[in-house]
């Protein structure tokens, strides 16, 4: 009777361990080489070229078109770009228009610039002034970084629903307002008074009792009282002087100054309390007319 040879049973494969992969990757990171200063500069320069490739393409296409540098081989620019680059007319148009938007942002001093065409496509149909305003709002929405095309599109959609008001036509330096309809981390300033210090195209920089904000005209309800115009700059100065004293920590003083940041005038009792706080922190010599 024949017998089958005994087979040696192979051991089961070891279970997949993700931690081992992580460890291997971490080891790789540890052995990476440092770049010297020249290499760091080259890397930065090349990264900028990659980020601005769409811009440089648009600038080059614009020059080829405007100078008709295609005329030795092609009758039309459209034929040239299709045969040379495989671009349709609309593709070339978008690249040229995107470069024009970037040129406008550069001219107006924008520090954070687009890195791809999609981020600026929704800006192309707007005036240069509006392009800068929408882009600035998009950068702010993105937390100070390059915004995605989705964020830019969202700002544009908001603009369609409620057109922007030119702030320079709405207020002047020194005008006083009550803040309304603020959202997010600035929501706590709703109801506070504010003093305009720099009207921009579509936003206004204002001083409040403890900081400086950038708001839209829609966030400002104008205060027409001449007395408020006279008193609020002085109240702001007095509150800021106290807050700037090293070691300002007293919770009662803090609460009272917060309260005064929402009052368009001081009652006689509030004036006395502010004077007490000023004496406590050694700033009672501030020139003032409030309450006089």
Secondary structure, 3 states (H helix, E strand, C coil): CCCCCCCCCCCCCCCCCHHHHHHHHHHHHHCCCCCCHHHHHHHHHHHHHHHCHHHHHHHHHHHHHHCCCCCCCCCCHHHHHHHHHCCCHHHHHHHHHHHHHHHHHHHCCCCCCCCCHHHCHHHCCCCHHHHHHHHHHHHHHCCCCCCCHHHHHHHHHHHHHCCCCCHHHCCCCCCEEEECCCCHHHHHHCCCEEEEEEECCCCEEEECCCCEEEECHHHEEECCCHHHHHHHHHHHHHHHHHHCCCCCCCHHHHHHHHHHCCCCCCCHHHHHHHHHHHHHCCCCCCCCCCCC
